[in-house]
């Protein structure tokens, strides 16, 4: 059955500027490194054929020797370009459309595979061509002449080489902001200025924060949570977040003027397994909470407030150990969470947001890929009791909240403090799995008992608590600030995110 994968990006350029690059398929390799070369057999137009080589020695050899030429199926200047590539027992169709939107252009890329070889071609070729699609759009925008807008922010993203950080960096670049990345290891293919740091100490990378204009920090740094909840792994999860946050806080104190905007990442998992509690920005933290959840997120937030936090030797049974004046004081979290008293923070910042993010629904995220894979494999039944809450947010809405926190959305003014990044409509686990089955056209699947999940988590080297715990988290702050979700319900979000059936 044919399926289409769609990526969308707003770019601060008119369609004719983007078409100057996009409308020439020979320039495809200039903005998508997954393509090694393109040769057209005539000037671009409907019916013109050409050859392309996908990146990789094996891909180039096989495709170059066996693949038939592609054909330009549609060519509408400044509006639409479609390439059709015959595949063994199938067809690949790659379509780009440009639509004027609010002072810029909405670029949509749709990649469709059909025929008997669709599944294999999508896995081999499709994943290559759509890898890091948003970064490709940022390259395209720069080639088309996009430059920082007047009074642009210089946005320094710690952890900007991760999946979420890359998408955010591309989105801000396409909107005319300057982006700099703090990373432990530079990634040559990323089209942004990169500064190497160790995530622990203040070094030469602090020059990324010294700019003549407005500066923002977005701190996403931290080890992925998809790991076994051993004491060693939990300590590493906590250390990777606390150390990097403390380094940024100390670096901010060396600046002559405050950081204009600071978005500090956190997680709704700070409430651990909240049961039927309705969590908002003012909900107290559990005491104790799960070490791999509250025990990681609370010290993470306290590092931003200037208090060194680490779980005690009892792995969180007595709350968080806070070092004060050489002594260790054990305390739990009070109302409003882990941020310092009176809403003050140690970071040298004028506007600041601690963003407690729920599960971000993004087709390229590991969590989403795993859920989709399990559902396709017939394991899309409810997990454990199925009553645990699943709080979530669509990627586009998460990006919108970050832009609001950076002062880039004139319709939304966020106050300093904690903001929960989650839709107003959490669902229970059984509702989540049922929605996935509907979207992926899968029949009923048997439930997964908690014991089976625990055993499977060992083999997958992950944490069973990620599926067995949950929390009902929503934002009162966003509601008061007038933020409007583009994808408020789960069915709306999944319909947009998951590969859709192509109806003839």
C-alpha positions as CSV (number, residue, x, y, z in Angstrom):
1,X,0.0,0.0,0.0
2,X,1.5,3.4,-1.0
3,X,2.5,5.7,1.9
4,X,3.6,9.3,2.0
5,X,6.0,10.9,4.5
6,X,5.5,14.6,4.8
7,X,7.8,17.4,6.2
8,X,6.8,21.0,6.4
9,X,8.8,24.1,7.1
10,X,8.0,27.9,7.1
11,X,10.9,29.9,5.6
12,X,11.2,33.7,5.7
13,X,11.7,34.1,2.0
14,X,9.2,34.6,-0.9
15,X,8.6,31.5,-3.2
16,X,10.5,32.9,-6.1
17,X,13.7,33.1,-4.0
18,X,13.4,29.4,-2.9
19,X,12.4,28.3,-6.4
20,X,15.7,29.7,-7.8
21,X,17.4,26.8,-6.0
22,X,14.6,24.2,-5.6
23,X,13.5,24.5,-9.2
24,X,16.9,23.3,-10.5
25,X,17.1,19.6,-9.6
26,X,20.9,19.7,-10.4
27,X,21.3,21.7,-7.2
28,X,19.6,19.1,-5.1
29,X,23.0,17.8,-3.7
30,X,23.9,21.4,-2.7
31,X,21.2,21.3,0.1
32,X,20.7,17.6,0.7
33,X,23.9,15.7,1.4
34,X,22.1,12.4,1.0
35,X,22.3,13.0,-2.8
36,X,25.8,12.8,-4.3
37,X,25.0,14.0,-7.8
38,X,22.2,14.9,-10.2
39,X,22.5,14.9,-14.0
40,X,19.6,16.4,-16.1
41,X,19.2,15.3,-19.7
42,X,17.7,18.7,-20.7
43,X,16.6,22.0,-19.2
44,X,14.2,21.5,-16.3
45,X,10.6,20.9,-17.4
46,X,7.8,18.4,-17.5
47,X,8.9,15.1,-19.1
48,X,12.6,15.9,-18.7
49,X,14.6,12.9,-17.4
50,X,17.7,12.7,-15.3
51,X,19.9,10.5,-13.1
52,X,20.7,10.9,-9.4
53,X,23.1,9.0,-7.1
54,X,22.2,8.5,-3.4
55,X,25.1,8.9,-0.9
56,X,27.1,5.8,0.0
57,X,29.6,3.7,-1.9
58,X,27.2,0.7,-2.2
59,X,24.2,2.9,-3.0
60,X,26.1,4.8,-5.7
61,X,27.3,1.6,-7.2
62,X,24.0,-0.2,-7.2
63,X,21.8,2.7,-8.1
64,X,24.2,4.0,-10.7
65,X,24.3,0.7,-12.5
66,X,20.7,-0.5,-12.2
67,X,18.4,2.4,-11.7
68,X,16.3,3.9,-14.5
69,X,16.3,7.7,-15.0
70,X,13.9,9.8,-13.0
71,X,11.3,12.0,-14.7
72,X,10.1,15.5,-13.9
73,X,6.4,14.8,-13.5
74,X,5.2,18.3,-12.5
75,X,7.0,21.6,-13.0
76,X,5.1,24.7,-12.0
77,X,7.6,27.6,-11.5
78,X,7.5,29.0,-7.9
79,X,4.9,26.5,-6.9
80,X,5.6,22.8,-7.4
81,X,8.2,20.3,-8.6
82,X,7.7,16.5,-8.6
83,X,10.3,13.8,-9.5
84,X,9.2,10.2,-10.3
85,X,11.9,7.5,-10.0
86,X,11.1,3.9,-11.1
87,X,12.0,1.3,-8.5
88,X,12.0,-2.5,-8.9
89,X,8.3,-3.3,-8.9
90,X,7.4,0.1,-7.7
91,X,7.7,3.9,-8.0
92,X,9.2,6.7,-5.8
93,X,7.5,10.1,-6.1
94,X,9.2,13.1,-4.5
95,X,7.1,16.3,-4.5
96,X,7.9,19.8,-3.2
97,X,5.3,22.5,-3.0
98,X,5.8,26.2,-2.2
99,X,2.9,28.2,-0.7
100,X,3.0,31.9,0.3
101,X,2.3,32.2,4.0
102,X,2.4,35.2,6.4
103,X,5.4,37.0,4.9
104,X,7.3,33.9,3.9
105,X,6.8,30.5,2.3
106,X,5.5,27.2,3.5
107,X,7.7,24.5,2.0
108,X,6.2,21.0,2.0
109,X,8.2,17.8,1.0
110,X,6.2,14.6,0.3
111,X,8.0,11.3,-0.3
112,X,5.8,8.5,-1.6
113,X,6.7,4.8,-2.4
114,X,4.2,2.5,-4.1
115,X,4.2,-0.9,-5.6
116,X,5.5,-4.3,-4.5
117,X,8.9,-2.9,-3.5
118,X,7.5,0.0,-1.6
119,X,8.4,-1.2,1.9
120,X,12.0,-2.1,1.0
121,X,12.6,1.1,-1.1
122,X,11.2,3.2,1.7
123,X,13.5,1.6,4.2
124,X,16.6,1.8,2.1
125,X,16.2,4.9,-0.1
126,X,13.5,6.8,1.7
127,X,15.2,6.9,5.1
128,X,18.3,8.2,3.4
129,X,16.6,11.0,1.4
130,X,14.5,12.3,4.3
131,X,17.2,12.1,7.0
132,X,17.4,15.4,8.9
133,X,14.9,17.0,6.5
134,X,14.6,20.2,8.4
135,X,18.4,20.8,8.4
136,X,18.2,20.3,4.6
137,X,15.5,23.0,4.5
138,X,17.9,25.3,6.4
139,X,20.6,24.7,3.8
140,X,18.1,25.4,1.0
141,X,17.1,28.7,2.7
142,X,20.7,29.8,3.0
143,X,21.4,28.9,-0.6
144,X,18.4,31.0,-1.6
145,X,19.8,34.0,0.1
146,X,18.2,33.9,3.6
147,X,20.1,36.1,6.0
148,X,19.4,37.0,9.7
149,X,16.5,39.4,10.1
150,X,17.0,42.9,11.6
151,X,17.5,42.6,15.3
152,X,17.9,38.8,15.1
153,X,18.5,36.8,18.2
154,X,21.8,34.9,18.4
155,X,20.4,31.6,19.8
156,X,23.0,29.3,21.5
157,X,21.7,25.7,21.7
158,X,23.4,23.4,24.1
159,X,22.6,19.8,22.9
160,X,21.8,21.1,19.5
161,X,23.1,18.1,17.6
162,X,20.3,15.8,19.0
163,X,17.2,15.1,17.0
164,X,15.1,17.8,18.8
165,X,18.0,20.3,18.8
166,X,18.6,19.9,15.1
167,X,14.9,20.5,14.2
168,X,14.8,23.6,16.5
169,X,18.1,25.0,15.0
170,X,16.7,24.6,11.5
171,X,13.3,26.2,12.4
172,X,15.0,29.2,14.0
173,X,17.4,29.5,11.0
174,X,14.6,29.4,8.5
175,X,12.9,32.2,10.5
176,X,15.9,34.5,10.2
177,X,17.6,34.0,13.6
178,X,21.3,33.2,14.1
179,X,22.0,29.8,15.5
180,X,25.1,28.6,17.3
181,X,25.6,25.1,18.7
182,X,27.4,23.9,21.8
183,X,28.5,20.3,21.3
184,X,31.0,17.8,22.6
185,X,31.9,16.8,19.1
186,X,31.3,19.0,16.0
187,X,29.1,17.6,13.2
188,X,30.6,18.8,9.9
189,X,27.3,18.5,7.9
190,X,25.4,20.9,10.2
191,X,25.2,24.4,8.6
192,X,25.7,26.3,11.9
193,X,28.6,27.7,13.9
194,X,29.6,25.0,16.4
195,X,31.6,25.4,19.6
196,X,33.0,22.4,21.3
197,X,32.6,22.1,25.0
198,X,32.9,19.3,27.6
199,X,29.5,20.1,29.2
200,X,31.2,20.5,32.6
201,X,33.5,23.5,32.7
202,X,33.6,27.1,31.4
203,X,36.1,27.3,28.5
204,X,36.7,29.1,25.2
205,X,33.1,28.2,24.1
206,X,31.8,31.1,26.3
207,X,32.6,33.3,23.3
208,X,29.5,31.9,21.7
209,X,27.5,33.9,24.3
210,X,29.3,37.2,23.7
211,X,27.4,39.0,21.0
212,X,26.8,42.6,20.2
213,X,23.0,42.0,19.8
214,X,20.4,40.0,21.7
215,X,21.4,36.6,22.9
216,X,19.4,33.5,23.9
217,X,20.4,30.2,25.4
218,X,18.4,27.0,24.9
219,X,19.7,24.2,27.1
220,X,18.8,20.8,25.8
221,X,22.0,19.0,26.9
222,X,21.7,15.6,28.5
223,X,22.0,11.9,28.0
224,X,19.0,10.1,26.4
225,X,16.7,8.6,29.0
226,X,16.1,5.4,27.0
227,X,18.3,3.2,29.1
228,X,18.2,0.7,31.9
229,X,17.5,2.4,35.3
230,X,20.6,1.1,36.9
231,X,22.2,3.3,39.6
232,X,25.1,4.0,37.3
233,X,22.9,5.0,34.4
234,X,20.7,7.2,36.6
235,X,23.8,8.9,38.0
236,X,25.0,9.5,34.4
237,X,21.6,10.9,33.4
238,X,21.6,13.3,36.3
239,X,25.3,14.3,35.9
240,X,25.0,15.0,32.2
241,X,22.1,17.5,32.9
242,X,23.3,19.0,36.1
243,X,26.9,19.6,35.1
244,X,26.0,21.1,31.7
245,X,23.5,23.4,33.3
246,X,25.9,24.6,36.0
247,X,28.5,25.3,33.4
248,X,26.1,27.5,31.4
249,X,25.0,29.3,34.6
250,X,28.6,30.0,35.5
251,X,29.4,31.1,32.0
252,X,26.5,33.5,32.1
253,X,28.0,35.2,35.1
254,X,31.1,36.1,33.2
255,X,29.1,38.2,30.7
256,X,28.9,42.0,30.8
257,X,25.1,41.9,30.4
258,X,22.4,39.3,31.0
259,X,21.3,36.7,28.5
260,X,18.1,38.1,27.0
261,X,16.2,34.8,26.9
262,X,17.0,31.5,28.5
263,X,15.0,28.3,27.8
264,X,16.0,25.6,30.3
265,X,14.9,22.1,29.4
266,X,13.2,19.9,32.0
267,X,10.5,17.2,31.8
268,X,7.0,16.4,33.0
269,X,8.6,13.1,34.3
270,X,9.7,15.2,37.2
271,X,6.3,14.2,38.7
272,X,7.2,10.5,38.2
273,X,4.2,8.2,38.3
274,X,1.5,10.8,39.2
275,X,-1.5,8.5,39.0
276,X,-4.7,10.5,38.9
277,X,-3.2,13.8,40.0
278,X,-3.8,16.7,37.5
279,X,-0.3,18.2,37.2
280,X,0.2,21.9,36.3
281,X,3.0,24.4,36.8
282,X,2.2,24.7,40.5
283,X,1.8,21.1,41.4
284,X,4.2,20.0,44.1
285,X,6.8,17.4,43.3
286,X,6.5,13.9,44.8
287,X,8.6,13.1,47.8
288,X,10.1,10.7,47.1
289,X,9.8,10.2,43.3
290,X,11.4,7.6,41.1
291,X,15.2,8.1,41.0
292,X,15.3,8.0,37.2
293,X,12.6,10.6,36.9
294,X,12.2,13.0,39.9
295,X,15.7,12.1,40.9
296,X,17.1,13.4,37.6
297,X,14.8,16.3,36.8
298,X,14.7,18.0,40.2
299,X,18.5,18.4,40.5
300,X,18.5,19.5,36.9
301,X,16.1,22.4,37.6
302,X,17.9,23.2,40.9
303,X,21.2,23.5,39.0
304,X,19.5,26.4,37.0
305,X,18.4,28.0,40.3
306,X,22.0,27.8,41.5
307,X,21.5,25.0,44.1
308,X,23.7,22.0,43.6
309,X,21.3,19.0,43.7
310,X,22.0,15.3,43.7
311,X,20.0,12.3,44.9
312,X,21.2,11.0,48.3
313,X,22.6,7.5,48.9
314,X,19.1,6.1,49.4
315,X,18.4,6.8,45.7
316,X,15.8,9.4,46.4
317,X,14.0,8.1,49.5
318,X,14.6,11.3,51.4
319,X,14.2,13.8,48.6
320,X,17.1,15.8,47.1
321,X,20.4,16.5,48.8
322,X,21.2,20.2,48.5
323,X,24.7,21.4,49.3
324,X,24.6,24.6,51.3
325,X,27.7,26.1,52.7
326,X,29.6,22.8,52.8
327,X,26.8,21.0,54.6
328,X,24.2,18.8,53.0
329,X,20.6,19.5,53.7
330,X,17.9,17.0,52.7
331,X,14.7,18.5,51.4
332,X,11.7,17.6,49.3
333,X,10.2,19.8,46.7
334,X,7.6,22.4,47.8
335,X,4.7,23.8,45.8
336,X,5.6,25.1,42.4
337,X,8.4,22.7,41.8
338,X,12.2,22.7,42.1
339,X,13.0,26.3,41.2
340,X,14.6,28.6,43.8
341,X,12.7,30.7,46.3
342,X,10.8,33.7,45.1
343,X,11.1,32.8,41.4
344,X,14.8,33.9,41.3
345,X,17.5,31.9,39.5
346,X,21.2,32.1,39.6
347,X,21.5,32.2,35.8
348,X,22.3,35.7,34.5
349,X,19.2,36.1,32.4
350,X,16.4,38.6,31.9
351,X,13.7,36.4,30.6
352,X,13.8,32.7,31.5
353,X,11.6,29.7,31.1
354,X,12.0,26.2,32.6
355,X,10.2,24.1,30.0
356,X,8.8,20.9,31.5
357,X,8.3,19.0,28.2
358,X,6.1,15.9,27.9
359,X,6.6,13.3,25.1
360,X,7.2,15.1,21.9
361,X,5.4,13.4,19.0
362,X,8.0,13.6,16.2
363,X,8.3,10.8,13.6
364,X,12.1,11.0,13.8
365,X,12.2,10.6,17.6
366,X,13.3,7.2,19.0
367,X,10.2,7.0,21.2
368,X,7.8,7.5,18.3
369,X,9.7,5.1,16.1
370,X,9.5,2.4,18.7
371,X,5.7,2.9,19.3
372,X,5.1,2.7,15.5
373,X,7.3,-0.3,15.1
374,X,5.6,-2.2,17.9
375,X,2.2,-1.4,16.5
376,X,3.1,-2.5,13.0
377,X,4.4,-5.7,14.5
378,X,1.1,-6.5,16.0
379,X,2.1,-5.4,19.5
380,X,-0.1,-2.3,19.6
381,X,-2.2,-3.3,22.6
382,X,-2.5,-1.5,25.9
383,X,0.5,-1.7,28.1
384,X,0.2,-3.0,31.7
385,X,-3.1,-1.7,33.2
386,X,-3.6,0.7,30.2
387,X,-5.0,3.4,32.6
388,X,-1.7,5.3,33.0
389,X,-1.8,8.8,31.6
390,X,0.1,9.8,28.5
391,X,0.9,13.5,28.2
392,X,2.2,14.6,24.9
393,X,2.8,17.5,22.4
394,X,3.2,17.7,18.7
395,X,6.6,18.8,17.5
396,X,5.2,21.9,15.8
397,X,3.5,23.0,19.0
398,X,6.7,22.4,21.0
399,X,8.6,24.6,18.5
400,X,5.9,27.2,18.8
401,X,6.2,27.3,22.6
402,X,10.0,27.7,22.4
403,X,9.6,30.6,19.9
404,X,7.1,32.2,22.4
405,X,9.7,31.7,25.2
406,X,12.2,33.5,23.0
407,X,9.9,36.5,22.5
408,X,9.4,35.6,18.8
409,X,5.7,35.3,18.9
410,X,4.1,38.7,19.5
411,X,0.7,37.1,20.3
412,X,2.0,35.2,23.3
413,X,3.8,36.7,26.3
414,X,5.2,34.1,28.7
415,X,6.1,35.1,32.3
416,X,9.3,34.0,33.8
417,X,9.0,30.6,35.4
418,X,7.9,27.0,34.8
419,X,5.9,26.2,31.7
420,X,4.5,22.7,31.0
421,X,4.9,21.8,27.3
422,X,1.9,19.5,26.9
423,X,-1.4,19.6,25.1
424,X,-4.6,20.2,26.9
425,X,-5.8,16.7,26.1
426,X,-3.7,13.9,27.6
427,X,-4.9,10.4,26.9
428,X,-4.6,7.1,28.8
429,X,-2.3,4.4,27.5
430,X,-5.1,2.3,26.1
431,X,-6.4,5.3,24.1
432,X,-2.9,6.1,22.8
433,X,-2.4,2.5,21.5
434,X,-5.9,2.4,20.0
435,X,-5.2,5.7,18.1
436,X,-1.9,4.3,16.8
437,X,-3.7,1.2,15.5
438,X,-6.4,3.3,13.8
439,X,-3.8,5.4,12.1
440,X,-1.6,2.5,11.0
441,X,-4.6,0.4,9.9
442,X,-3.8,-2.4,12.3
443,X,-6.4,-4.8,13.8
444,X,-6.9,-5.4,17.5
445,X,-3.7,-6.3,19.3
446,X,-3.4,-8.2,22.6
447,X,-2.5,-6.2,25.7
448,X,1.1,-6.4,26.9
449,X,1.2,-7.5,30.6
450,X,3.5,-5.5,32.9
451,X,5.6,-8.6,33.5
452,X,6.1,-9.1,29.8
453,X,7.1,-5.5,29.3
454,X,9.6,-5.7,32.2
455,X,11.3,-8.8,30.5
456,X,11.3,-7.1,27.1
457,X,12.8,-4.0,28.6
458,X,15.8,-6.0,29.7
459,X,16.5,-7.3,26.2
460,X,15.9,-3.8,24.6
461,X,18.1,-2.2,27.3
462,X,15.4,0.3,28.2
463,X,13.3,1.2,31.2
464,X,9.9,-0.5,31.7
465,X,8.8,2.4,33.8
466,X,8.7,4.5,30.6
467,X,5.7,2.5,29.5
468,X,4.1,1.6,32.9
469,X,4.1,5.0,34.5
470,X,2.4,8.2,33.5
471,X,1.1,11.6,34.4
472,X,-1.7,13.9,33.4
473,X,0.1,17.2,32.8
474,X,-1.3,20.3,31.2
475,X,-0.4,24.0,31.3
476,X,-2.2,26.8,33.0
477,X,0.5,29.3,32.0
478,X,0.1,28.7,28.3
479,X,-3.7,28.9,28.6
480,X,-3.5,32.3,30.3
481,X,-0.9,33.6,27.9
482,X,-3.2,32.8,24.9
483,X,-1.1,30.1,23.3
484,X,-3.1,28.1,20.7
485,X,-2.2,24.5,19.9
486,X,-2.1,23.7,16.3
487,X,-2.6,20.0,17.0
488,X,-4.6,19.8,20.3
489,X,-5.9,16.2,20.0
490,X,-4.0,13.0,19.5
491,X,-5.9,12.0,16.3
492,X,-5.1,15.4,14.7
493,X,-1.4,15.0,15.7
494,X,-1.1,11.4,14.5
495,X,-2.9,12.1,11.2
496,X,-0.3,14.8,10.4
497,X,2.7,12.9,11.7
498,X,2.4,9.3,10.5
499,X,2.9,8.2,6.9
500,X,-0.5,8.5,5.3
501,X,-2.2,6.2,2.8
502,X,-2.2,7.6,-0.7
503,X,-5.8,7.4,-2.2
504,X,-6.0,7.3,-5.9
